[in-house]
């Protein structure tokens, strides 16, 4: 890294903190207007994890350029005047926290994040949190969830911040590189981060009993150094995840289990919806591909509007 380069470790609108990783000495920076606006279709052309060039100034460094990204996670934005929102950049993995209950898991939401990770070359890790709450009553649901996603080729780690189950495994996984922590509001993402490193204190929210949804507690994107090594990026709790710049005929390519089966389809290309001799549909019928994942795929094809973006 050159003397005038650093990594964005916090994003608070037009104000940032930078650090020359792996050294952890954050310093303030601001964004020049033309960098912020020129030709961008994103609400935030500079994201946490980005490498940037800067020049020294009296009060805060001035970001002058954004360096090319190795990868990034992006979703459709709620801001109608722009096209998308970059969640984080230059990641070694994305840790996607989910819970079966409080809030109840939405598999299509999870699958959209997984597809985005596949598109942009980011290794996803699924963390099934709050495992201490489920007990024997939800044993079958837990086993089914693990069967679906391990069967699709993903690593699933079961965790509990209360009992410590799975925390050591997750800490070891995040001990190198940069890990994005993401998930729906209320899944316990901030509690997981604090369990990984008690010296950290991300905001921890409680579940709204009226709606059984998590309250938004993390409003900023921020990177933290872990005491045992590695860096994590905490992101705001999400209530929806819209796909960006993905054509319908491409979606099946980013379901690993469907991609593997599709080589035996009678027709190419195959949408895996109505064609005779479709190996993907046959795999669903046999139970080799989960009906839940296949239904998520169909929902993406139809651009199901019930998932808020």
C-alpha positions in Angstrom: 0.0 0.0 0.0 1.4 3.4 -1.0 1.9 6.2 1.4 -1.2 8.0 0.2 -3.5 5.0 0.3 -5.7 3.6 3.1 -8.8 1.4 3.7 -12.2 2.8 4.5 -13.1 1.4 8.0 -16.2 3.5 8.7 -18.8 5.2 6.6 -21.1 7.9 8.1 -22.6 9.6 5.0 -20.0 11.9 3.6 -17.6 11.4 6.5 -15.3 8.4 6.8 -12.6 6.9 8.9 -9.5 5.4 7.2 -6.8 3.2 8.4 -3.7 1.8 6.7 -4.4 -1.9 7.3 -3.2 -4.1 8.9 -2.2 -1.2 11.1 -5.2 0.0 13.1 -4.9 3.8 13.5 -8.1 5.3 12.1 -8.1 8.9 11.0 -11.0 11.1 9.7 -11.6 11.8 6.0 -14.1 13.4 3.8 -15.1 12.8 0.2 -14.6 15.3 -2.7 -17.8 16.1 -4.5 -16.8 14.9 -7.9 -15.7 11.6 -6.5 -19.0 11.2 -4.8 -21.2 12.1 -7.8 -19.3 11.4 -11.0 -21.1 8.8 -13.1 -22.2 6.7 -10.1 -25.3 4.6 -10.1 -24.8 3.8 -6.4 -26.0 5.7 -3.3 -22.5 5.2 -1.9 -19.7 5.0 -4.4 -17.3 4.7 -1.5 -17.9 1.7 0.9 -16.4 0.2 4.0 -13.5 -2.0 2.8 -12.7 0.2 -0.2 -9.1 1.1 -0.8 -8.8 4.8 -1.5 -6.2 7.4 -2.2 -6.2 10.6 -0.1 -4.3 13.8 0.5 -3.6 15.4 3.8 -5.7 18.4 4.9 -5.9 20.5 8.0 -8.9 19.0 9.6 -9.4 15.7 7.8 -7.9 13.8 4.9 -9.6 14.3 1.5 -10.4 11.2 -0.5 -9.4 11.7 -4.1 -9.8 8.3 -5.7 -11.3 4.9 -5.1 -9.0 2.0 -6.0 -10.3 -0.9 -8.0 -12.4 -3.4 -6.0 -11.5 -7.1 -5.8 -15.2 -7.8 -5.0 -18.2 -6.3 -3.3 -21.7 -7.0 -2.0 -24.4 -4.9 -3.5 -28.2 -4.7 -3.3 -31.0 -2.6 -4.7 -31.4 0.6 -2.8 -34.5 2.0 -1.2 -33.4 5.4 -2.6 -35.5 5.7 -5.8 -33.1 8.3 -7.3 -30.3 5.8 -7.4 -29.9 2.3 -8.6 -28.1 0.3 -5.9 -26.2 0.3 -2.6 -22.8 -1.2 -2.0 -22.7 -2.8 1.4 -19.0 -3.5 1.6 -16.0 -4.2 -0.6 -12.8 -6.3 -0.8 -14.1 -9.2 1.4 -12.7 -12.6 2.2 -16.0 -13.9 3.3 -19.6 -12.9 4.1 -21.0 -14.2 7.4 -24.8 -14.3 7.0 -26.6 -14.6 10.3 -30.0 -16.2 10.5 -32.4 -17.4 13.1 -35.3 -19.9 12.9 -37.4 -17.8 15.3 -37.6 -14.2 16.6 -37.4 -13.2 13.7 -38.6 -16.2 11.7 -36.3 -17.1 8.9 -37.2 -16.1 5.4 -35.4 -18.5 3.0 -35.9 -16.4 -0.1 -34.2 -13.5 1.6 -31.2 -15.7 2.5 -31.1 -17.1 -1.0 -30.9 -13.7 -2.5 -27.9 -12.8 -0.4 -26.3 -16.1 -1.3 -26.9 -15.5 -5.0 -25.3 -12.1 -4.7 -22.2 -13.6 -3.0 -21.9 -16.2 -5.8 -22.2 -13.4 -8.5 -19.4 -11.3 -7.0 -17.1 -14.1 -6.0 -17.4 -13.8 -2.2 -17.4 -17.0 0.0 -20.5 -17.1 2.1 -20.8 -18.7 5.5 -24.2 -19.2 7.1 -24.5 -18.8 10.8 -27.7 -20.4 12.4 -27.8 -18.3 15.6 -29.9 -18.6 18.8 -29.5 -22.4 18.6 -30.1 -22.6 22.4 -33.7 -21.5 21.9 -34.9 -24.3 19.6 -34.5 -27.5 21.7 -36.1 -30.8 20.7 -39.3 -29.0 19.6 -37.5 -27.5 16.6 -35.0 -30.3 16.1 -36.5 -31.3 12.8 -36.6 -27.7 11.5 -32.9 -27.3 12.4 -31.9 -30.5 10.7 -33.9 -29.6 7.6 -32.3 -26.2 7.3 -28.8 -27.7 7.6 -29.7 -30.4 5.1 -30.9 -27.7 2.6 -27.8 -25.5 2.8 -25.1 -28.0 3.4 -26.6 -29.9 0.5 -26.2 -26.8 -1.6 -22.5 -26.7 -0.7 -22.5 -24.0 2.0 -20.8 -24.1 5.4 -23.4 -23.8 8.2 -22.2 -23.0 11.7 -24.7 -23.3 14.6 -24.1 -20.7 17.3 -25.4 -19.5 20.6 -24.2 -16.3 22.2 -25.7 -17.6 25.5 -24.0 -21.0 25.7 -21.0 -20.2 23.5 -21.7 -23.0 21.0 -20.0 -22.5 17.7 -18.3 -19.2 18.7 -14.8 -20.6 18.7 -15.3 -22.1 15.3 -16.6 -18.8 14.0 -13.8 -16.8 15.6 -11.2 -19.1 14.0 -12.9 -18.7 10.6 -12.8 -14.9 10.9 -9.2 -14.8 12.2 -7.8 -13.9 8.8 -8.8 -11.3 6.3 -12.0 -9.2 6.3 -15.4 -10.7 7.1 -18.8 -9.0 6.4 -21.4 -9.7 9.0 -24.9 -9.3 7.6 -28.5 -10.5 8.1 -32.0 -9.5 8.9 -32.7 -7.2 11.8 -33.0 -9.0 15.1 -31.0 -12.2 14.3 -28.4 -11.4 16.9 -25.6 -10.2 14.6 -24.2 -7.6 17.0 -24.4 -10.1 19.9 -22.4 -12.5 17.8 -19.7 -9.8 17.1 -19.4 -9.1 20.9 -19.2 -12.8 21.6 -16.3 -13.1 19.1 -14.5 -10.3 20.9 -15.8 -9.0 24.2 -13.7 -5.8 23.8 -16.0 -4.7 21.0 -19.3 -3.0 21.7 -21.5 -2.8 18.7 -25.1 -1.7 19.4 -27.3 -4.6 20.4 -31.0 -4.4 19.7 -34.1 -6.2 21.1 -36.9 -7.8 19.3 -40.1 -5.8 18.9 -42.8 -8.0 20.6 -45.5 -6.4 18.5 -44.0 -7.4 15.2 -41.5 -10.1 16.1 -39.0 -8.2 14.1 -35.6 -6.7 15.1 -35.3 -3.0 15.6 -32.7 -1.3 13.5 -29.8 -0.7 15.9 -26.8 -0.4 13.6 -27.2 2.6 11.3 -23.6 2.8 10.1 -21.2 0.5 8.3 -18.1 0.0 10.4 -15.0 -2.2 10.5 -13.6 -3.6 13.7 -10.3 -5.3 14.4 -10.6 -8.7 16.2 -8.1 -9.2 19.1 -7.2 -12.6 17.8 -6.6 -11.4 14.2 -8.8 -10.5 11.2 -11.3 -7.7 10.7 -15.1 -7.7 10.6 -17.5 -5.3 9.0 -20.8 -4.7 10.9 -23.7 -3.7 8.6 -27.2 -2.4 9.4 -29.9 -5.1 9.8 -31.6 -5.7 6.5 -35.3 -6.1 5.9 -35.0 -6.9 2.2 -32.4 -7.7 -0.4 -33.0 -6.9 -4.1 -30.8 -8.4 -6.8 -28.8 -6.0 -9.0 -27.9 -6.3 -12.7 -28.7 -10.0 -13.0 -30.6 -11.3 -16.0 -33.3 -13.9 -15.4 -31.4 -16.5 -17.6 -28.3 -16.0 -15.4 -29.9 -16.6 -12.0 -29.7 -20.5 -12.1 -26.0 -20.2 -12.7 -25.6 -18.9 -9.1 -27.4 -21.8 -7.4 -24.5 -24.3 -7.1 -26.7 -27.3 -6.8 -28.8 -26.3 -9.9 -25.7 -25.5 -11.9 -24.3 -29.0 -11.3 -27.6 -30.6 -12.3 -28.2 -28.4 -15.3 -25.5 -30.0 -17.4 -27.9 -33.0 -17.9 -30.8 -30.9 -19.1 -32.1 -31.9 -22.6 -32.2 -28.3 -23.8 -29.7 -25.5 -23.5 -30.4 -22.9 -22.4 -33.0 -24.2 -20.0 -35.1 -22.1 -17.6 -35.8 -25.1 -15.4 -39.5 -24.2 -15.3 -41.4 -25.9 -18.1 -38.9 -27.6 -20.5 -39.2 -31.4 -21.0 -36.1 -33.3 -20.0 -35.1 -30.8 -17.4 -32.5 -32.3 -15.0 -33.0 -29.6 -12.4 -36.7 -30.3 -12.1 -36.0 -34.0 -11.9 -33.5 -33.4 -9.1 -36.2 -31.4 -7.2 -38.7 -34.2 -7.7 -36.1 -36.7 -6.3 -35.3 -34.4 -3.4 -31.7 -33.9 -4.5 -32.4 -30.2 -4.8 -34.6 -28.8 -2.1 -38.0 -27.5 -3.0 -37.4 -24.5 -0.8 -34.3 -23.4 -2.8 -36.1 -24.1 -6.1 -39.1 -22.0 -5.0 -36.7 -19.2 -4.1 -35.3 -19.5 -7.7 -38.8 -19.2 -9.1 -39.5 -16.2 -7.0 -36.4 -14.5 -8.3 -37.5 -15.2 -11.9 -40.8 -13.6 -11.2 -39.3 -10.6 -9.4 -41.5 -11.2 -6.5 -42.5 -7.8 -5.2 -43.3 -8.9 -1.7 -39.6 -8.7 -0.8 -38.9 -5.1 0.1 -35.9 -3.6 -1.5 
